[in-house]
Amino acid sequence: MIKFLDILKESDDNIFIPRRTKEEKDKKLLFRTYRKIRDYIKNGSQGDLFLNGSPIEVLPKNLTEVNGDLVLIDSINLKVLPKDLNVKGGLYLIRCENIKSLPSGLRVKDNLNLKDTNITELPPDLEVGGSIFIMRTPIEKLPNNFTVNGDLDLEDCPNITSLPSGLKVLGTLDLRDTNITKLPTDLEVEVIIFLYGTPLSNLSIDKIKEMIPKVKGQIYR
């Protein structure tokens, strides 16, 4: 009869071989991430760059252009993006909990998704060609004279109590479950405004329309 200890001695895949720690795994993943970014830049920064779940804290300063989508979903250690970053697709920072601000000079040709980050404001020189999603963040204010070329989604952002002057939204403006108490008279929205769960939802539609005469879209409260 073969004894259990004899099997262990002969096996290369021994259950007593120590496994790598989480720190060792993260270090290896971080190395692979930097190598992936290095190779991406070396190859002309062409196509999408997927860095989901990376332990990276800071993107390299020489990553100045992404000729596709830049996807960093669940990269919870990420704190800083490079200045003057030009993303020619969409930028996805969903659940990047340590992102509290965006760099100056950021340009995004498609959508910008900041859902479930800790962003508190947007830089005044931010350029976004598509929609901006900022749901469930502590954002407090938007820049003055800001144009959104698609939808602007601020749903469930309790720190938002007012909107800036000169705000223009070419799609839908979603303010559900915010603490918006007033709207600027020069606000422009092309499609729909959602006001459910805000202090403004207690006002009549006619009263709200008087407040925002430039709005062309439908109002739902």
Secondary structure, DSSP 4 states (H G I P E B T S, - for coil): ---HHHHHHH-SS-TTSPPPPHHHHHHHHHHHHHHHHHHHHHTTSBS-EE-TT---SB--TT--EEBS-EE-TT-TT--B--TT-EESS-EE-TT-TT-----TT-EESS-EE-TTS---B--TT-EESS-EE--SS---B--TT-EESS-EE-TT-TT-----TT-EESS-EE-TTS------TT-EESSEEE-TTSGGGGS-HHHHHHH-TT--SEEE-
